[in-house]
Amino acid sequence: MNTTAAIPLVPDVSKAHPLRNADFRFLWIGSTISAFGDQFYFVGLSWLVLLFNGSGLVLGTVLMLEAVPRAAFMLVGGAVTDRISPKKVLIATAAGRMLLVAATAALSYLHRLQLWHLYGLALAFGTADAFAMPAGQVLVPALLSGEQLPAGNGLLNSGAQTAAIAGPAPAGLILKMGSVASVFVIDAIGFFLVILSLWRVKNVPSAPASDSSDGIWKVILEGWRYVMKDPPMRSLMFLIIVLNLCVGGPFTVGLAVISKQRYGSAAAFGMLLSSLAVGSLLGSLLPALIKYRVRRGPIVVSFSAVIGAEMIAMGLLHRFIPMMILLAILGFGSGLTAVYFQSWLQARIDRNFLGRVMSIFMFATYGLLPISYAVAGALAQAKLSLMFMGSGVLVLAATVVAAVNKQIRAID
């Protein structure tokens, strides 16, 4: 008699699609709702600031007040996440933001809102981001296996990209039909739904045991040492710093200047940004759709080279349609690379250091952006084409340094 037929076939959960994991589904739903809420918050906050005095300078100051605590407390947020359950951190920050936007809605409805309230709101949101962002990076690998991480991160990143593309329009429509208070009320409801989604995430491993007597800066320093002792991670840190310095500012500043100088149209600026966003969405979504494994080291290095070459091309290219195609390719490569790089880090880092190390890489991303903006603004004022070409050359040089590292090329 054949007894093998009586043996039940148990599916390998570690290889199943992430959306088959109920805990991850709730995390993905909460993350996507939060991303749409961020767009409502940004539109509402920007409009309120402009209603007060119509000053772009004041709006820039408000946005800077949000960026500074995000960068300043990012490392602290990573260290706290390594000591506390990431789920608790995410719920606490979502609850805090819910109360803040609800209070802003109430003050706006009662006509009691003042500009200093918005300054405080921006500071508080930036601080919450500094804790929530590392916590989110820690929670994903706690729910998924290493093989599921690219698809899981792809879904999360594509949700954020979809919100960035589709979120501002309904927020603007509600502003036109209703009031600013309505936008913040919807945002508060969104954060309540985020809390409910996170509450449904059940199977979260407890935080690793730690010595509570260690000071926070000692804990952060241990994370830096962890990165510096890992050669591939150290080399990739160098590459990511160069990319953010040479790409973040030039794109944010340079695309606006290009649209004005070469095409003379604000509509052209919007279309260029849309091309970049759509490409990034497709690149982020691809890992969630493909079923075969790819070697992540060569992908990161290859697309870094593509980014450098395209930066140089942007300094020379003047026709509009080729520029849109170039930006779509660039966005696709950036989205795809971000997912694979992020997944590799989450799978490689020891759970005891995951929050700190991820916060270090995020600090390298967000903490250096103000410097990149300032330098790009000065260079664009002097010579726009040289800014793009110089940035591209630096990216290519950093790519060559990363490519000669055998350990980076061997990253699977």
C-alpha positions as CSV (number, residue, x, y, z in Angstrom):
1,M,0.0,0.0,0.0
2,N,1.2,3.5,-0.8
3,T,1.4,5.4,2.5
4,T,2.8,8.7,1.1
5,A,-0.7,9.8,0.0
6,A,-1.8,9.8,3.7
7,I,0.9,12.3,4.6
8,P,-0.5,15.9,4.5
9,L,1.4,18.4,2.5
10,V,2.2,21.4,4.7
11,P,2.8,24.6,2.7
12,D,6.0,26.5,3.4
13,V,4.8,29.6,5.0
14,S,8.2,31.3,4.8
15,K,7.8,31.3,0.9
16,A,4.2,32.3,0.7
17,H,3.2,35.7,-0.6
18,P,3.3,38.3,2.3
19,L,-0.4,39.2,1.8
20,R,-1.2,35.6,2.9
21,N,0.2,36.7,6.3
22,A,-2.7,38.2,8.3
23,D,-0.4,40.3,10.5
24,F,1.4,41.7,7.5
25,R,-1.9,42.5,5.8
26,F,-2.9,44.7,8.7
27,L,0.5,46.4,8.8
28,W,0.2,47.1,5.0
29,I,-3.3,48.4,5.4
30,G,-2.3,50.7,8.3
31,S,0.8,51.8,6.5
32,T,-1.1,52.7,3.3
33,I,-3.8,54.6,5.3
34,S,-1.0,56.5,7.1
35,A,0.6,57.4,3.8
36,F,-2.6,58.9,2.5
37,G,-3.0,60.7,5.8
38,D,0.4,62.2,5.4
39,Q,-0.7,63.7,2.1
40,F,-3.8,65.2,3.7
41,Y,-1.7,66.6,6.5
42,F,0.8,68.1,4.1
43,V,-1.9,69.8,1.9
44,G,-3.8,71.0,5.0
45,L,-0.7,72.3,6.8
46,S,0.6,74.1,3.6
47,W,-2.7,75.7,2.9
48,L,-3.1,76.9,6.5
49,V,0.3,78.5,6.5
50,L,-0.4,80.3,3.3
51,L,-3.8,81.5,4.6
52,F,-2.0,83.1,7.5
53,N,0.4,85.3,5.5
54,G,0.8,83.8,2.0
55,S,4.6,83.6,2.6
56,G,6.6,80.8,1.0
57,L,9.4,81.7,3.4
58,V,7.1,80.9,6.4
59,L,6.0,77.6,4.7
60,G,9.7,76.7,4.2
61,T,10.3,77.5,7.9
62,V,7.4,75.2,9.0
63,L,8.7,72.4,6.8
64,M,12.2,72.9,8.2
65,L,10.9,72.7,11.7
66,E,9.5,69.3,10.8
67,A,12.7,68.1,9.1
68,V,15.1,69.1,11.9
69,P,13.6,66.9,14.8
70,R,13.1,64.0,12.3
71,A,16.9,64.0,11.6
72,A,18.0,65.0,15.2
73,F,16.0,62.2,16.9
74,M,16.2,59.5,14.3
75,L,19.1,57.7,16.0
76,V,17.3,58.0,19.4
77,G,14.2,56.5,17.8
78,G,16.2,53.5,16.5
79,A,17.7,52.9,20.0
80,V,14.3,53.1,21.7
81,T,12.9,50.7,19.1
82,D,15.6,48.2,20.0
83,R,14.4,48.3,23.7
84,I,10.6,48.5,23.1
85,S,8.2,46.6,20.9
86,P,8.0,48.3,17.5
87,K,4.3,47.8,17.5
88,K,3.9,49.8,20.7
89,V,6.1,52.6,19.3
90,L,4.0,52.7,16.1
91,I,0.7,52.8,18.0
92,A,2.0,55.5,20.4
93,T,3.2,57.8,17.6
94,A,-0.1,57.2,15.6
95,A,-2.1,58.1,18.7
96,G,-0.1,61.2,19.3
97,R,-0.5,62.4,15.7
98,M,-4.2,61.6,15.8
99,L,-4.6,63.9,18.9
100,L,-2.5,66.6,17.3
101,V,-4.4,66.8,14.0
102,A,-7.8,66.5,15.9
103,A,-6.7,69.5,18.1
104,T,-5.7,71.4,14.9
105,A,-9.1,70.7,13.3
106,A,-10.9,71.9,16.5
107,L,-8.8,75.1,16.7
108,S,-9.3,75.8,13.0
109,Y,-13.1,75.3,13.3
110,L,-13.3,77.6,16.4
111,H,-11.1,80.2,14.6
112,R,-8.6,80.0,17.4
113,L,-5.7,78.6,15.4
114,Q,-2.5,80.7,15.3
115,L,0.8,80.3,13.4
116,W,2.7,79.2,16.5
117,H,0.3,76.2,16.7
118,L,1.5,75.1,13.3
119,Y,5.1,75.5,14.3
120,G,4.4,73.2,17.2
121,L,2.5,70.7,15.0
122,A,5.4,70.5,12.6
123,L,7.9,69.9,15.4
124,A,5.7,67.2,17.0
125,F,5.2,65.4,13.6
126,G,8.9,65.5,12.9
127,T,9.7,64.0,16.3
128,A,7.0,61.3,15.8
129,D,8.5,60.4,12.4
130,A,11.9,59.9,14.1
131,F,10.5,57.1,16.2
132,A,7.9,55.7,13.8
133,M,10.2,55.2,10.8
134,P,12.8,52.9,12.5
135,A,10.0,51.0,14.3
136,G,8.3,50.3,10.9
137,Q,11.6,48.9,9.6
138,V,12.0,46.6,12.6
139,L,8.4,45.3,12.5
140,V,8.5,44.1,8.9
141,P,11.2,41.5,9.4
142,A,9.6,40.4,12.6
143,L,6.5,39.4,10.6
144,L,8.1,38.0,7.4
145,S,10.8,35.6,6.5
146,G,14.0,36.7,4.6
147,E,12.6,35.4,1.3
148,Q,9.4,37.4,1.8
149,L,11.0,40.7,2.6
150,P,11.5,42.0,-1.0
151,A,7.8,41.4,-1.8
152,G,6.7,42.8,1.6
153,N,8.8,46.0,1.3
154,G,7.7,46.4,-2.3
155,L,4.1,46.4,-1.2
156,L,4.7,48.9,1.6
157,N,6.8,51.2,-0.6
158,S,4.3,51.1,-3.5
159,G,1.5,51.9,-1.1
160,A,3.4,55.1,-0.1
161,Q,4.1,55.9,-3.7
162,T,0.4,55.5,-4.6
163,A,-0.5,57.8,-1.8
164,A,2.0,60.4,-3.0
165,I,0.4,60.3,-6.5
166,A,-3.3,59.9,-5.6
167,G,-3.5,61.6,-2.2
168,P,-3.1,65.4,-2.8
169,A,-5.9,65.7,-5.3
170,P,-8.8,64.5,-3.0
171,A,-7.3,66.6,-0.2
172,G,-7.3,69.7,-2.4
173,L,-10.9,68.9,-3.5
174,I,-12.1,68.7,0.1
175,L,-10.3,72.0,0.8
176,K,-12.3,73.5,-2.1
177,M,-15.6,72.1,-1.1
178,G,-15.3,72.2,2.7
179,S,-12.7,73.7,5.0
180,V,-9.2,73.1,6.3
181,A,-10.7,71.7,9.4
182,S,-12.4,68.9,7.3
183,V,-9.0,67.8,6.0
184,F,-7.6,67.5,9.5
185,V,-10.7,65.7,10.7
186,I,-10.3,63.1,7.9
187,D,-6.6,62.8,8.8
188,A,-7.5,62.1,12.5
189,I,-10.0,59.4,11.4
190,G,-7.2,57.9,9.3
191,F,-4.8,57.7,12.2
192,F,-7.6,56.0,14.3
193,L,-7.9,53.4,11.5
194,V,-4.1,53.0,11.6
195,I,-4.2,52.3,15.3
196,L,-7.0,49.7,14.8
197,S,-4.9,48.0,12.0
198,L,-1.8,47.9,14.2
199,W,-3.8,46.6,17.1
200,R,-4.7,43.6,14.9
201,V,-1.1,42.7,14.4
202,K,-0.7,39.9,16.9
203,N,2.4,37.7,16.4
204,V,5.1,40.3,17.2
205,P,8.2,39.0,18.9
206,S,9.1,40.7,22.1
207,A,11.9,43.2,22.2
208,P,15.4,41.7,22.8
209,A,16.7,41.8,26.3
210,S,18.9,44.9,27.0
211,D,20.8,46.4,29.8
212,S,18.6,49.3,31.0
213,S,21.5,50.9,32.8
214,D,23.2,51.7,29.5
215,G,22.8,55.3,28.5
216,I,21.1,56.1,25.2
217,W,24.2,57.5,23.5
218,K,26.1,54.3,24.4
219,V,23.4,52.3,22.8
220,I,23.5,54.4,19.7
221,L,27.3,54.2,19.5
222,E,27.0,50.4,19.6
223,G,24.9,50.6,16.4
224,W,27.6,52.7,14.7
225,R,30.2,50.2,15.7
226,Y,28.0,47.4,14.3
227,V,27.9,49.1,10.9
228,M,31.6,49.9,10.8
229,K,32.6,46.3,11.6
230,D,30.6,45.0,8.6
231,P,32.6,45.7,5.3
232,P,29.7,45.4,2.8
233,M,27.4,47.4,5.1
234,R,30.1,50.0,5.6
235,S,30.7,50.4,1.8
236,L,27.0,50.6,1.1
237,M,26.7,53.3,3.8
238,F,29.3,55.3,1.8
239,L,27.4,54.8,-1.4
240,I,24.0,55.8,0.1
241,I,25.6,59.0,1.6
242,V,27.0,60.0,-1.8
243,L,23.7,59.2,-3.5
244,N,21.6,61.3,-1.1
245,L,24.0,64.3,-1.2
246,C,24.3,64.2,-5.0
247,V,20.7,63.3,-6.0
248,G,18.3,64.5,-3.3
249,G,19.1,68.3,-3.6
250,P,19.8,68.4,-7.3
251,F,16.5,66.7,-8.1
252,T,14.3,68.8,-5.7
253,V,15.9,72.1,-6.7
254,G,17.1,71.2,-10.2
255,L,13.8,69.9,-11.6
256,A,12.0,73.1,-10.7
257,V,14.7,75.3,-12.2
258,I,14.8,73.1,-15.4
259,S,11.0,73.5,-15.8
260,K,11.3,77.2,-15.5
261,Q,14.4,77.8,-17.6
262,R,14.0,75.2,-20.4
263,Y,10.2,74.7,-20.6
264,G,8.8,77.9,-19.0
265,S,5.9,76.0,-17.5
266,A,4.7,75.0,-14.0
267,A,2.7,72.2,-15.8
268,A,5.9,70.8,-17.1
269,F,7.3,70.7,-13.6
270,G,4.2,68.7,-12.5
271,M,4.6,66.3,-15.4
272,L,8.3,65.7,-14.7
273,L,7.5,64.9,-11.1
274,S,4.7,62.6,-12.1
275,S,7.0,60.7,-14.4
276,L,9.5,60.2,-11.6
277,A,6.7,59.1,-9.2
278,V,5.1,56.6,-11.6
279,G,8.5,55.1,-12.3
280,S,9.2,54.8,-8.6
281,L,5.8,53.2,-8.0
282,L,6.5,50.5,-10.7
283,G,10.0,49.9,-9.4
284,S,8.7,49.4,-5.8
285,L,5.9,47.1,-6.9
286,L,8.0,44.8,-9.1
287,P,9.5,42.8,-6.2
288,A,6.0,42.1,-4.9
289,L,5.0,40.6,-8.3
290,I,8.0,38.5,-9.3
291,K,8.6,35.0,-7.7
292,Y,12.2,34.4,-8.5
293,R,15.2,35.5,-6.5
294,V,17.6,38.1,-7.9
295,R,21.2,39.0,-6.8
296,R,20.7,42.2,-5.0
297,G,24.4,43.4,-4.9
298,P,24.7,43.7,-8.7
299,I,21.2,45.4,-8.9
300,V,22.2,48.1,-6.4
301,V,25.5,48.8,-8.1
302,S,24.0,48.7,-11.6
303,F,21.2,51.1,-10.9
304,S,23.6,53.4,-9.0
305,A,25.6,53.6,-12.2
306,V,22.4,54.3,-14.2
307,I,21.5,57.1,-11.8
308,G,25.0,58.7,-12.3
309,A,24.7,58.4,-16.1
310,E,21.2,59.9,-16.1
311,M,22.3,62.8,-13.9
312,I,24.9,63.7,-16.5
313,A,22.3,63.3,-19.3
314,M,19.9,65.7,-17.5
315,G,22.6,68.4,-17.6
316,L,22.8,68.0,-21.4
317,L,19.2,67.0,-22.4
318,H,16.7,69.7,-23.4
319,R,13.8,67.9,-25.1
320,F,10.8,67.4,-22.9
321,I,9.6,63.9,-23.8
322,P,13.1,62.3,-23.5
323,M,13.4,64.0,-20.1
324,M,10.1,62.4,-19.0
325,I,11.3,59.0,-20.1
326,L,14.7,59.5,-18.4
327,L,12.9,60.4,-15.1
328,A,10.6,57.4,-15.4
329,I,13.6,55.1,-15.8
330,L,15.4,56.8,-12.9
331,G,12.3,56.5,-10.7
332,F,12.0,52.8,-11.6
333,G,15.6,52.1,-10.7
334,S,15.4,54.1,-7.5
335,G,12.2,52.3,-6.3
336,L,13.5,48.9,-7.2
337,T,17.0,49.5,-5.6
338,A,15.4,50.9,-2.4
339,V,13.3,47.8,-1.9
340,Y,16.1,45.3,-2.4
341,F,18.6,47.3,-0.4
342,Q,16.1,47.7,2.5
343,S,15.3,44.0,2.4
344,W,18.9,43.0,2.5
345,L,19.6,45.1,5.5
346,Q,16.6,43.8,7.4
347,A,17.6,40.2,6.8
348,R,21.3,40.8,7.5
349,I,21.2,42.8,10.8
350,D,21.1,41.1,14.1
351,R,17.7,41.7,15.7
352,N,19.3,43.2,18.8
353,F,20.7,46.0,16.6
354,L,18.1,46.3,13.9
355,G,16.4,49.5,15.0
356,R,19.7,51.3,15.6
357,V,21.3,50.3,12.3
358,M,18.2,51.0,10.2
359,S,17.9,54.5,11.9
360,I,21.6,55.1,11.0
361,F,20.9,54.4,7.3
362,M,17.7,56.6,7.5
363,F,19.7,59.3,9.1
364,A,22.1,59.1,6.2
365,T,19.1,59.6,3.9
366,Y,17.1,62.3,5.7
367,G,19.8,64.0,7.9
368,L,21.9,65.1,4.9
369,L,19.1,66.4,2.7
370,P,19.3,70.0,4.1
371,I,23.0,70.1,3.2
372,S,22.2,68.7,-0.3
373,Y,19.4,71.4,-0.7
374,A,21.7,74.2,0.2
375,V,24.6,73.2,-2.0
376,A,22.3,72.4,-5.0
377,G,20.6,75.7,-4.7
378,A,23.9,77.6,-4.9
379,L,25.2,75.5,-7.8
380,A,21.9,75.7,-9.7
381,Q,22.1,79.5,-9.4
382,A,25.6,79.5,-10.8
383,K,25.4,76.8,-13.6
384,L,22.5,74.3,-13.8
385,S,24.1,71.9,-16.2
386,L,27.3,71.7,-14.3
387,M,25.4,70.9,-11.1
388,F,23.8,67.9,-12.7
389,M,27.0,66.8,-14.5
390,G,29.1,67.2,-11.4
391,S,26.6,65.2,-9.3
392,G,26.5,62.4,-11.8
393,V,30.3,62.2,-11.9
394,L,30.5,61.9,-8.1
395,V,27.8,59.2,-8.2
396,L,29.6,57.2,-10.8
397,A,32.9,57.5,-8.8
398,A,31.1,56.2,-5.7
399,T,29.6,53.4,-7.8
400,V,33.0,52.3,-9.0
401,V,34.3,52.2,-5.4
402,A,31.3,50.0,-4.4
403,A,31.6,47.8,-7.5
404,V,35.3,46.8,-6.9
405,N,34.2,45.5,-3.5
406,K,33.8,41.8,-4.0
407,Q,31.6,41.5,-0.9
408,I,29.1,44.0,-2.3
409,R,29.0,42.2,-5.7
410,A,28.4,38.9,-3.8
411,I,25.3,40.2,-1.9
412,D,22.5,37.8,-2.7
